Amino acid sequence: MAIMKVIEIMSNSKKSWEDATASAIKKASKSVKNIKSAYVQSQSVTVKNGKVDEYRINLKVTFEVS
């Protein structure tokens, strides 16, 4: 039987929500081993001068505990 744990991560990117997700996983995987899945719980943006300035995500990351 596998034991799974879920952590919540917030990330941002100037490029896209996908980039914010990829960089969150990349950074989390440096200290969290056995990441199995991730779920984007919410997405938002910041706006500056009438344009999207930054993409933000709230990500739930599931990993196996050994």
C-alpha positions in Angstrom: 0.0 0.0 0.0 1.3 3.4 -0.9 1.0 6.4 1.3 0.5 9.7 -0.5 0.9 13.2 0.7 -0.4 16.5 -0.8 1.2 19.9 -0.5 0.1 23.2 -1.8 2.4 25.4 -3.9 1.9 28.9 -5.3 3.9 29.9 -8.3 4.0 32.8 -10.8 5.4 33.5 -14.3 5.6 36.4 -16.7 5.0 33.9 -19.6 2.0 31.7 -18.9 0.1 29.5 -16.5 1.9 26.5 -18.0 5.3 28.0 -17.3 4.3 28.8 -13.7 3.2 25.1 -13.4 6.4 23.7 -14.9 8.6 25.9 -12.8 6.7 25.0 -9.6 7.2 21.3 -10.3 10.9 21.8 -11.2 11.6 23.7 -8.0 9.5 21.4 -5.8 11.2 18.3 -7.2 14.6 19.5 -5.8 13.4 18.9 -2.3 10.3 16.7 -2.7 10.9 13.2 -4.0 8.5 10.8 -5.7 6.1 13.4 -7.1 3.3 11.5 -8.8 0.8 14.2 -9.9 -0.2 17.9 -9.7 -3.6 19.6 -9.8 -4.0 23.3 -10.7 -6.5 24.4 -8.1 -6.8 28.0 -9.3 -5.4 30.4 -11.8 -5.2 34.2 -11.7 -3.3 37.1 -13.2 -2.1 40.5 -12.2 -2.8 43.4 -14.5 -0.5 46.4 -15.1 -1.4 49.3 -17.5 -4.3 47.3 -18.9 -2.2 44.2 -19.8 -1.5 40.9 -18.1 1.6 41.4 -16.1 1.9 38.0 -14.3 0.3 34.6 -14.4 -0.3 32.9 -11.0 -1.3 29.4 -10.0 -2.2 27.5 -6.9 -1.0 24.0 -7.3 -1.7 20.8 -5.3 1.2 18.4 -5.6 0.9 14.7 -4.7 3.9 12.6 -3.8 4.5 9.1 -2.4 5.9 8.9 1.1 8.3 6.0 1.6 
